[in-house]
Amino acid sequence: MKYVIIGGDAAGMSAAMQIIRKDKQADVTVLEKGGIYSYGQCGLPYVVGGVIESTDRLIARTVDTFRHKYNIDAKVYCEVKQVDVKKKTVSGMNTLTNEPFTFSYDRLLVASGASPNVPSWKGATTENVHLLKTIPDAERILASLDEKVKDVTIIGGGYIGLEAAENFKRTGRHVRIIQRSEHVAGMLDEEMAMYIHEEAEKQGIELILKENVIEIIGKDKAEKVITDKHEYKTDFILVSVGIRPNTGFLMDTGVKMLKNGAVIVNEFLESFIPDLYAAGDCATHYHLVKKEPAYIPLGTTANKQGRIAGMNMSGSRRAFKGVTGTSVLKFMDLSIATTGLSEKEAKTLQLPYDCVHTTTKNKSGYYPDAAPLHLKIVYRKDNGLLLGGQILGIEGADKRIDVLSTAIFNEMTIADLEDLDLCYSPPFNSVWDPLQQAARRAK
């Protein structure tokens, strides 16, 4: 059985490892566009900030490890240009040698990931305008951060934008975030995002809200960011305005995709083309609350989908249950966690919802370092079914969001939260966990 995998990172290599374990005669070829396999993209901002000493620390397994230890034909700098689903071939070009290649397959996994959006602003390709998605991106940033770079502008206040802001601030530079909407962290409802705004002000990070970037000005290097309202002098620009699936090579294949290009897959990670699977940031992710395919590109999901795709490709039959969209990020002293639907999503879906919003302590209130924990839980008002939640605080948000995600996964109600047997000791919790305190306030 010939297996071809497009993409050598989280989803692709999780699948490859399952295939070689399940099918001892497997012939596995992986086509990676870059030169690095299996690394932790989520660690890149922390390399920039010096928390992680080197990009080498992010590499889980090297190309040589896959080739020599696991007998996987791990190819590098192989950019796929075309898939012929009738002939079952994958074709493209080696970007180092300019040599064309074609590989036949019995089963194909598209795990090509996603790339950052690059807006068509004038000046967007100037030398000191950067992206942060790959190890080479991080290394270019590190090489350009000399003592002359005192002012950093980040365009976009999502996950990467906020994490990057923290890490640039850690290096002692002035940092501003330009966000076109009314608040950063678009996955949060506005009143919860205000806690991030307060943290930014406390830490001296400048937030520019409700302004659209229209141009970047500079001769050899970018010197100013021009918005529809003001202009800002700067020494360095990071653009972080979302990502798009790398699926252009599938456009003429008949593969069904969302409008953004994500491959639509079933619970077994199969596309609607025989023997063609997709997983990770280039595929859809079934949303357990919305009950429909969604696009929520997260590293956790990519690894799970890749593993399950590999099982299904090699003869096992296992379904991917779906996601609740659980995530957490750190911004300065604040932990920001979310799962399920926000209130604005529930409203858009026209669900009969209600919310409870409370601030309590992350441990027993009399314990010396007890700190505020802000919670918002969204639930159906007709039957109490949990829909989602957002939790922010200095400590403890991660634990509670995982409990809430598990409750949503198991279709529990907000009243059910009160019945959970959660641990208690003053250094860790109150006798009533913050989630339970919030649940008791529900109508």
KEFI-424862 format. One record per residue (C-alpha): x, y, z; residue number from 1. Coordinates in steps of 0.05 Angstrom, whole numbers, plus 32768, in hexadecimal, padded with zeros to 4 digits. Each point is the difference from the previous one (the first is absolute). Example, Ala and Ser with C-alpha at 12.3 -4.5 7.8 and 13.67 -1.06 7.14 Angstrom:
<marzas>
+------+------+------+-----+
:    u :    v :    w : pos :
+------+------+------+-----+
: 80F6 : 7FA6 : 809C :   1 :
: 801B : 8045 : 7FF3 :   2 :
+------+------+------+-----+
</marzas>
This chain:
<marzas>
+------+------+------+-----+
:    u :    v :    w : pos :
+------+------+------+-----+
: 8000 : 8000 : 8000 :   1 :
: 801C : 8043 : 7FEA :   2 :
: 7FF0 : 803A : 802E :   3 :
: 8010 : 8048 : 7FEE :   4 :
: 7FFA : 8038 : 8033 :   5 :
: 8002 : 8049 : 7FED :   6 :
: 801D : 8025 : 803B :   7 :
: 8034 : 7FEC : 8033 :   8 :
: 7FE8 : 8021 : 8040 :   9 :
: 7FCC : 7FF0 : 8035 :  10 :
: 7FC8 : 7FDE : 7FDA :  11 :
: 802C : 7FE2 : 7FCA :  12 :
: 8033 : 7FDF : 802E :  13 :
: 7FCC : 7FEA : 8033 :  14 :
: 7FE0 : 7FDA : 7FC6 :  15 :
: 8042 : 7FE5 : 7FE6 :  16 :
: 8012 : 7FE3 : 8044 :  17 :
: 7FBC : 7FDD : 8005 :  18 :
: 8006 : 7FE4 : 7FBA :  19 :
: 8044 : 7FE0 : 800C :  20 :
: 7FE8 : 7FE2 : 8042 :  21 :
: 7FC0 : 7FE4 : 7FE3 :  22 :
: 801A : 7FEA : 7FBB :  23 :
: 8044 : 7FDE : 8005 :  24 :
: 8008 : 7FFF : 7FB4 :  25 :
: 7FED : 8049 : 7FF7 :  26 :
: 8024 : 8029 : 7FCC :  27 :
: 7FFA : 8047 : 801B :  28 :
: 8017 : 803E : 7FDC :  29 :
: 7FF9 : 8045 : 801F :  30 :
: 8006 : 803F : 7FD6 :  31 :
: 8013 : 803D : 8029 :  32 :
: 8003 : 8045 : 7FE0 :  33 :
: 8034 : 8018 : 8032 :  34 :
: 803E : 7FE1 : 801C :  35 :
: 7FEA : 7FF2 : 8048 :  36 :
: 7FD3 : 7FC9 : 801A :  37 :
: 7FD5 : 7FF8 : 803D :  38 :
: 800B : 803F : 8029 :  39 :
: 7FD7 : 8028 : 8033 :  40 :
: 7FE6 : 803E : 7FDC :  41 :
: 7FDE : 8018 : 803F :  42 :
: 8044 : 800A : 8021 :  43 :
: 8019 : 8032 : 7FCC :  44 :
: 7FEB : 8040 : 8025 :  45 :
: 8026 : 7FE7 : 803D :  46 :
: 8040 : 7FF6 : 7FD8 :  47 :
: 7FF9 : 8049 : 7FE9 :  48 :
: 7FF9 : 8015 : 8049 :  49 :
: 803B : 7FD7 : 8018 :  50 :
: 7FD6 : 7FD3 : 802C :  51 :
: 8014 : 7FC5 : 7FD4 :  52 :
: 804A : 8004 : 7FF0 :  53 :
: 7FFF : 7FE6 : 7FB9 :  54 :
: 7FD2 : 7FE9 : 7FC8 :  55 :
: 8024 : 7FBD : 8005 :  56 :
: 7FDB : 7FF3 : 8041 :  57 :
: 7FBE : 8001 : 7FD9 :  58 :
: 8012 : 7FC6 : 7FD2 :  59 :
: 7FE0 : 7FBF : 8019 :  60 :
: 8020 : 7FD2 : 7FCC :  61 :
: 8032 : 8010 : 7FCA :  62 :
: 7FFB : 7FED : 7FB7 :  63 :
: 8038 : 7FCD : 800A :  64 :
: 7FDB : 7FE0 : 803A :  65 :
: 7FC3 : 7FF4 : 7FD4 :  66 :
: 802B : 7FE6 : 7FC7 :  67 :
: 8030 : 7FD2 : 8025 :  68 :
: 7FDB : 7FEB : 803F :  69 :
: 7FBA : 7FFA : 7FE4 :  70 :
: 800F : 7FF2 : 7FB6 :  71 :
: 7FD3 : 8039 : 7FE8 :  72 :
: 8015 : 8021 : 7FBF :  73 :
: 7FFF : 8046 : 801C :  74 :
: 800D : 8031 : 7FC8 :  75 :
: 800F : 804A : 8007 :  76 :
: 7FF5 : 803D : 7FD5 :  77 :
: 7FCC : 7FDB : 7FD8 :  78 :
: 7FC8 : 8030 : 7FEE :  79 :
: 7FC2 : 7FDC : 7FE7 :  80 :
: 7FDF : 8022 : 7FC4 :  81 :
: 7FCC : 7FCE : 7FE9 :  82 :
: 7FDA : 7FC2 : 8016 :  83 :
: 7FE0 : 7FD3 : 7FCC :  84 :
: 7FCA : 7FDA : 8024 :  85 :
: 7FF1 : 7FD3 : 7FC4 :  86 :
: 8047 : 7FEA : 7FF3 :  87 :
: 800F : 8004 : 804B :  88 :
: 803F : 8029 : 7FF8 :  89 :
: 801F : 803C : 8024 :  90 :
: 802D : 802F : 7FD8 :  91 :
: 802A : 803D : 800F :  92 :
: 8044 : 8020 : 8002 :  93 :
: 803D : 7FFB : 802D :  94 :
: 800B : 8049 : 8012 :  95 :
: 804B : 7FF7 : 800A :  96 :
: 8011 : 7FDA : 7FC0 :  97 :
: 7FC5 : 8016 : 7FD5 :  98 :
: 7FF6 : 7FB7 : 7FEE :  99 :
: 7FB9 : 7FE8 : 7FF5 : 100 :
: 7FE5 : 7FC3 : 8025 : 101 :
: 7FC5 : 7FD1 : 7FFB : 102 :
: 7FEC : 7FCB : 8032 : 103 :
: 7FC8 : 7FCE : 7FFA : 104 :
: 7FD6 : 7FEC : 803C : 105 :
: 7FCD : 7FCE : 8018 : 106 :
: 7FEB : 802E : 8038 : 107 :
: 800E : 804A : 8007 : 108 :
: 7FFE : 802D : 803D : 109 :
: 7FFE : 804B : 7FF6 : 110 :
: 801F : 801E : 803F : 111 :
: 801C : 803E : 7FDF : 112 :
: 7FEE : 8030 : 8039 : 113 :
: 7FF3 : 8049 : 7FF6 : 114 :
: 8025 : 8040 : 7FF0 : 115 :
: 7FFA : 8046 : 801C : 116 :
: 7FD4 : 8032 : 7FDC : 117 :
: 8029 : 8036 : 7FDF : 118 :
: 7FD4 : 803D : 7FF1 : 119 :
: 800B : 8027 : 7FC0 : 120 :
: 8016 : 803F : 8023 : 121 :
: 8033 : 802A : 7FDC : 122 :
: 8043 : 7FF4 : 8023 : 123 :
: 7FEA : 7FBD : 801F : 124 :
: 803D : 7FDD : 7FE4 : 125 :
: 8033 : 8032 : 801A : 126 :
: 803E : 7FE2 : 8021 : 127 :
: 7FEC : 8009 : 8049 : 128 :
: 7FB8 : 7FE9 : 7FF8 : 129 :
: 7FFC : 7FBA : 801D : 130 :
: 7FD3 : 7FC3 : 8008 : 131 :
: 8005 : 7FCC : 8037 : 132 :
: 7FEB : 7FBA : 7FEB : 133 :
: 803F : 7FD7 : 7FF4 : 134 :
: 8045 : 7FF7 : 801E : 135 :
: 8020 : 8028 : 7FC6 : 136 :
: 7FCF : 8038 : 8010 : 137 :
: 8017 : 8001 : 8049 : 138 :
: 8049 : 7FFE : 7FEC : 139 :
: 7FF7 : 803B : 7FD0 : 140 :
: 7FDF : 8027 : 8039 : 141 :
: 8038 : 7FF0 : 8030 : 142 :
: 8034 : 8015 : 7FCC : 143 :
: 7FDE : 8043 : 7FF6 : 144 :
: 7FF6 : 8013 : 8049 : 145 :
: 803D : 802A : 800B : 146 :
: 8009 : 803A : 8031 : 147 :
: 7FE1 : 8030 : 7FCD : 148 :
: 7FBD : 7FDE : 8006 : 149 :
: 7FDF : 8025 : 8039 : 150 :
: 7FB8 : 8004 : 7FE8 : 151 :
: 7FD8 : 7FC2 : 7FE9 : 152 :
: 7FBC : 8002 : 7FDE : 153 :
: 7FD5 : 7FC2 : 7FFE : 154 :
: 7FC6 : 8001 : 7FCF : 155 :
: 7FCB : 7FD1 : 801B : 156 :
: 7FEC : 7FF0 : 8047 : 157 :
: 7FF0 : 7FB5 : 7FFC : 158 :
: 8026 : 7FC6 : 801F : 159 :
: 8043 : 800C : 7FDF : 160 :
: 7FFA : 804C : 8004 : 161 :
: 7FF6 : 7FFF : 804B : 162 :
: 8035 : 7FCB : 800E : 163 :
: 8031 : 8026 : 7FD4 : 164 :
: 7FF0 : 8042 : 8023 : 165 :
: 8011 : 7FE1 : 8043 : 166 :
: 8042 : 7FE5 : 7FE6 : 167 :
: 8016 : 803F : 7FDC : 168 :
: 7FEF : 8026 : 8040 : 169 :
: 802C : 7FCF : 8026 : 170 :
: 803B : 8018 : 7FD7 : 171 :
: 7FF7 : 8047 : 8019 : 172 :
: 7FE1 : 8020 : 7FC2 : 173 :
: 7FC3 : 802C : 7FF9 : 174 :
: 7FC7 : 7FD6 : 7FE3 : 175 :
: 7FBF : 8015 : 7FDF : 176 :
: 7FC8 : 7FD4 : 7FE5 : 177 :
: 7FD4 : 801A : 7FC8 : 178 :
: 7FBD : 7FDE : 7FFD : 179 :
: 7FC9 : 8012 : 7FCF : 180 :
: 7FC6 : 7FEB : 802D : 181 :
: 7FE9 : 801B : 8043 : 182 :
: 8029 : 7FCF : 8029 : 183 :
: 803A : 7FCF : 7FFB : 184 :
: 7FF6 : 7FB4 : 8008 : 185 :
: 7FC5 : 7FF9 : 7FD0 : 186 :
: 7FF0 : 7FBB : 801D : 187 :
: 7FE8 : 8024 : 8040 : 188 :
: 7FC2 : 8029 : 800D : 189 :
: 800E : 804A : 8008 : 190 :
: 7FF7 : 8005 : 804B : 191 :
: 8032 : 7FC7 : 800B : 192 :
: 8032 : 801E : 7FD0 : 193 :
: 8000 : 803F : 802B : 194 :
: 802A : 7FDB : 8033 : 195 :
: 8036 : 7FF8 : 7FCA : 196 :
: 7FFC : 804A : 7FF1 : 197 :
: 800A : 800F : 804A : 198 :
: 803D : 7FD1 : 8002 : 199 :
: 801D : 8022 : 7FC2 : 200 :
: 7FF9 : 8044 : 8020 : 201 :
: 801F : 7FE7 : 8041 : 202 :
: 803C : 7FE3 : 7FDB : 203 :
: 800B : 803D : 7FD3 : 204 :
: 7FEA : 7FDE : 7FBF : 205 :
: 7FDD : 8032 : 7FD2 : 206 :
: 7FBE : 7FEA : 7FE2 : 207 :
: 7FE6 : 8022 : 7FC1 : 208 :
: 7FB8 : 7FEA : 7FF4 : 209 :
: 7FCD : 800B : 7FC8 : 210 :
: 8035 : 8014 : 7FCE : 211 :
: 800E : 7FDF : 7FBC : 212 :
: 8047 : 7FFC : 7FE5 : 213 :
: 8002 : 801B : 7FB9 : 214 :
: 804B : 8009 : 7FF2 : 215 :
: 8046 : 7FF4 : 8019 : 216 :
: 8032 : 8037 : 7FF0 : 217 :
: 804B : 7FFC : 7FFB : 218 :
: 8039 : 8001 : 7FCE : 219 :
: 802E : 7FC6 : 8010 : 220 :
: 7FDB : 7FEE : 8040 : 221 :
: 7FBB : 800D : 801B : 222 :
: 7FFE : 8040 : 8028 : 223 :
: 7FB6 : 800E : 8008 : 224 :
: 7FBE : 7FDC : 8003 : 225 :
: 7FC7 : 8028 : 7FE2 : 226 :
: 7FB9 : 7FF1 : 8017 : 227 :
: 7FBE : 801F : 7FEB : 228 :
: 8006 : 802F : 803C : 229 :
: 8049 : 800B : 8013 : 230 :
: 8048 : 7FEF : 7FF0 : 231 :
: 8032 : 7FDE : 802F : 232 :
: 804B : 8002 : 7FFD : 233 :
: 8020 : 7FBC : 800B : 234 :
: 8040 : 7FD8 : 7FF8 : 235 :
: 7FE2 : 7FBB : 7FF7 : 236 :
: 7FBD : 7FE3 : 7FE9 : 237 :
: 7FE1 : 7FBC : 800D : 238 :
: 7FC2 : 7FEF : 7FD7 : 239 :
: 7FD1 : 7FCE : 8021 : 240 :
: 7FBB : 8005 : 7FE0 : 241 :
: 7FEB : 7FB8 : 7FFA : 242 :
: 8012 : 7FC3 : 7FD6 : 243 :
: 7FE6 : 7FDC : 7FC3 : 244 :
: 8003 : 7FB5 : 7FF0 : 245 :
: 8037 : 7FEA : 7FD0 : 246 :
: 7FD2 : 7FDC : 7FCF : 247 :
: 8009 : 8025 : 7FBE : 248 :
: 801B : 7FC1 : 7FDF : 249 :
: 7FBB : 7FDF : 800A : 250 :
: 7FD7 : 8034 : 7FDB : 251 :
: 7FF3 : 7FD7 : 7FC2 : 252 :
: 7FF7 : 7FBC : 8021 : 253 :
: 7FB7 : 8003 : 8015 : 254 :
: 8013 : 7FFE : 804A : 255 :
: 7FCA : 8023 : 8028 : 256 :
: 8019 : 803B : 8028 : 257 :
: 7FE7 : 8039 : 802B : 258 :
: 8004 : 8046 : 7FE3 : 259 :
: 8044 : 800A : 8021 : 260 :
: 801C : 7FC1 : 7FDF : 261 :
: 7FFC : 7FD0 : 803A : 262 :
: 7FF3 : 7FB9 : 7FE8 : 263 :
: 7FBD : 7FE5 : 8018 : 264 :
: 800A : 7FBC : 8021 : 265 :
: 7FD2 : 7FCE : 8023 : 266 :
: 800B : 7FE2 : 8045 : 267 :
: 8035 : 7FD1 : 7FE4 : 268 :
: 8027 : 803A : 7FE1 : 269 :
: 7FEC : 7FEA : 7FBB : 270 :
: 7FF2 : 8033 : 7FCA : 271 :
: 7FCA : 7FF2 : 7FCE : 272 :
: 8035 : 7FE6 : 7FCF : 273 :
: 8012 : 7FB6 : 8008 : 274 :
: 8042 : 7FF3 : 8026 : 275 :
: 800C : 804B : 800C : 276 :
: 8002 : 8015 : 8049 : 277 :
: 800E : 8043 : 8021 : 278 :
: 8013 : 8016 : 8046 : 279 :
: 8019 : 803B : 8028 : 280 :
: 8000 : 804A : 7FED : 281 :
: 7FEC : 7FF1 : 7FB7 : 282 :
: 7FC1 : 7FD8 : 8013 : 283 :
: 7FBE : 800C : 8022 : 284 :
: 7FF4 : 7FEF : 8049 : 285 :
: 7FBC : 7FE8 : 8014 : 286 :
: 7FE4 : 802F : 8035 : 287 :
: 7FDC : 7FDA : 8037 : 288 :
: 7FD5 : 803B : 8015 : 289 :
: 7FF0 : 801C : 7FBB : 290 :
: 7FF6 : 7FB9 : 7FE5 : 291 :
: 8021 : 8012 : 7FBE : 292 :
: 8045 : 8003 : 7FE0 : 293 :
: 8028 : 803C : 8018 : 294 :
: 8046 : 801C : 7FF9 : 295 :
: 8025 : 8006 : 8043 : 296 :
: 804A : 7FF5 : 7FF1 : 297 :
: 8023 : 7FEB : 8040 : 298 :
: 803D : 7FD5 : 800C : 299 :
: 7FDA : 7FD0 : 802E : 300 :
: 7FCC : 7FF3 : 7FCA : 301 :
: 8035 : 7FF6 : 7FC9 : 302 :
: 8023 : 7FCB : 8029 : 303 :
: 7FBF : 7FDB : 8010 : 304 :
: 7FE6 : 8003 : 7FB9 : 305 :
: 8043 : 7FE9 : 7FE4 : 306 :
: 8003 : 7FC5 : 802F : 307 :
: 7FB9 : 7FEA : 7FEF : 308 :
: 800A : 800A : 7FB6 : 309 :
: 803D : 7FD3 : 8003 : 310 :
: 7FD8 : 7FCA : 8023 : 311 :
: 7FC9 : 8003 : 7FCC : 312 :
: 8030 : 8001 : 7FC5 : 313 :
: 8024 : 7FC2 : 801A : 314 :
: 7FC3 : 7FD5 : 800D : 315 :
: 7FE5 : 8012 : 8045 : 316 :
: 7FBD : 8022 : 8005 : 317 :
: 7FFC : 8039 : 8031 : 318 :
: 7FD6 : 803F : 7FFF : 319 :
: 8017 : 8046 : 8012 : 320 :
: 7FCB : 8016 : 8032 : 321 :
: 8008 : 804A : 7FF4 : 322 :
: 8015 : 803F : 8025 : 323 :
: 7FE5 : 8033 : 8030 : 324 :
: 8034 : 8033 : 7FEB : 325 :
: 8025 : 8000 : 8042 : 326 :
: 803D : 802E : 8004 : 327 :
: 802B : 8025 : 8031 : 328 :
: 8034 : 8036 : 7FF8 : 329 :
: 802C : 802A : 802D : 330 :
: 8003 : 804C : 7FFB : 331 :
: 8030 : 801E : 8032 : 332 :
: 7FE3 : 7FEE : 8045 : 333 :
: 7FBD : 7FEA : 7FE4 : 334 :
: 7FE9 : 7FBA : 7FEA : 335 :
: 7FC8 : 8002 : 7FCC : 336 :
: 7FD8 : 7FC1 : 7FF5 : 337 :
: 7FC3 : 7FF0 : 7FD6 : 338 :
: 7FD6 : 7FC5 : 7FE9 : 339 :
: 7FC0 : 7FF5 : 7FD9 : 340 :
: 7FD5 : 803B : 7FE9 : 341 :
: 8008 : 8048 : 8013 : 342 :
: 7FC1 : 8029 : 800D : 343 :
: 8006 : 8022 : 7FBD : 344 :
: 8004 : 7FBC : 7FDD : 345 :
: 7FC3 : 7FE7 : 8026 : 346 :
: 7FDB : 803F : 7FEB : 347 :
: 8016 : 7FF8 : 7FB7 : 348 :
: 7FE7 : 7FB8 : 8001 : 349 :
: 7FBE : 8019 : 801D : 350 :
: 8004 : 7FD0 : 803A : 351 :
: 7FD4 : 800A : 803E : 352 :
: 803B : 8010 : 802D : 353 :
: 800F : 8022 : 8042 : 354 :
: 8041 : 8012 : 8023 : 355 :
: 801D : 8004 : 8045 : 356 :
: 803B : 802E : 800C : 357 :
: 8024 : 8002 : 8043 : 358 :
: 8042 : 8012 : 8020 : 359 :
: 801A : 7FD6 : 803A : 360 :
: 8042 : 7FE7 : 801B : 361 :
: 802B : 7FC9 : 7FE1 : 362 :
: 800A : 7FDF : 8045 : 363 :
: 7FE6 : 800A : 8046 : 364 :
: 7FF7 : 804B : 800A : 365 :
: 8026 : 8001 : 8041 : 366 :
: 803E : 7FDE : 7FE1 : 367 :
: 8039 : 8033 : 7FF8 : 368 :
: 8007 : 8001 : 7FB4 : 369 :
: 7FB7 : 7FF6 : 7FED : 370 :
: 7FF3 : 8028 : 7FC0 : 371 :
: 7FC2 : 8014 : 7FD9 : 372 :
: 7FE4 : 7FD0 : 7FCC : 373 :
: 7FCD : 801A : 7FCE : 374 :
: 7FCF : 7FCE : 7FE4 : 375 :
: 7FC9 : 8003 : 7FCB : 376 :
: 7FD7 : 7FC2 : 7FF1 : 377 :
: 7FCF : 7FFC : 7FC5 : 378 :
: 7FC8 : 7FCD : 8004 : 379 :
: 7FBC : 7FF1 : 7FE1 : 380 :
: 7FC8 : 801F : 8029 : 381 :
: 7FCD : 7FCD : 7FE9 : 382 :
: 8024 : 7FC2 : 801B : 383 :
: 8040 : 801A : 8022 : 384 :
: 802E : 7FDD : 7FCE : 385 :
: 8047 : 801D : 8004 : 386 :
: 8015 : 8026 : 7FC1 : 387 :
: 8042 : 8021 : 8011 : 388 :
: 8029 : 8029 : 802F : 389 :
: 8039 : 8032 : 8009 : 390 :
: 802D : 8004 : 803D : 391 :
: 8037 : 8033 : 800E : 392 :
: 802F : 8009 : 803B : 393 :
: 8047 : 7FFE : 8019 : 394 :
: 7FFB : 7FB6 : 8011 : 395 :
: 7FCD : 7FC8 : 7FFB : 396 :
: 7FDE : 800F : 7FBE : 397 :
: 801F : 7FC4 : 7FDD : 398 :
: 7FE7 : 7FCE : 8033 : 399 :
: 7FB8 : 801A : 7FFF : 400 :
: 7FFC : 8006 : 7FB4 : 401 :
: 8013 : 7FB6 : 7FFA : 402 :
: 7FCA : 7FED : 8031 : 403 :
: 7FCD : 802A : 7FD9 : 404 :
: 8017 : 7FE2 : 7FBE : 405 :
: 7FF8 : 7FBA : 801B : 406 :
: 7FBA : 8012 : 8019 : 407 :
: 7FED : 801C : 7FBB : 408 :
: 801D : 7FC2 : 7FDE : 409 :
: 7FD3 : 7FD4 : 802B : 410 :
: 7FC2 : 802D : 7FF4 : 411 :
: 7FF8 : 8014 : 8049 : 412 :
: 7FD4 : 8038 : 8018 : 413 :
: 8015 : 803C : 8029 : 414 :
: 7FDC : 7FE1 : 803C : 415 :
: 802A : 7FC2 : 7FF8 : 416 :
: 803E : 8028 : 8010 : 417 :
: 7FEA : 8006 : 8048 : 418 :
: 8001 : 7FB4 : 8007 : 419 :
: 8048 : 7FF7 : 7FE9 : 420 :
: 8030 : 7FE5 : 8035 : 421 :
: 8039 : 8032 : 7FF8 : 422 :
: 803D : 8003 : 802C : 423 :
: 8007 : 8031 : 803A : 424 :
: 8039 : 8019 : 802A : 425 :
: 800B : 804A : 8011 : 426 :
: 8040 : 8008 : 7FD5 : 427 :
: 7FDB : 7FE4 : 7FC3 : 428 :
: 7FB5 : 800E : 8004 : 429 :
: 7FC4 : 8015 : 8028 : 430 :
: 7FCE : 7FCE : 801C : 431 :
: 7FD6 : 8015 : 7FC5 : 432 :
: 802A : 8003 : 7FC0 : 433 :
: 7FF9 : 8041 : 7FD9 : 434 :
: 7FDA : 7FDA : 7FCA : 435 :
: 7FCE : 7FE8 : 8034 : 436 :
: 7FFA : 8045 : 801D : 437 :
: 7FEE : 801A : 7FBB : 438 :
: 7FCF : 7FC8 : 7FF5 : 439 :
: 7FDC : 8010 : 8040 : 440 :
: 7FF3 : 8046 : 7FE6 : 441 :
: 7FDF : 7FE8 : 7FC1 : 442 :
: 7FB6 : 800F : 7FF9 : 443 :
+------+------+------+-----+
</marzas>
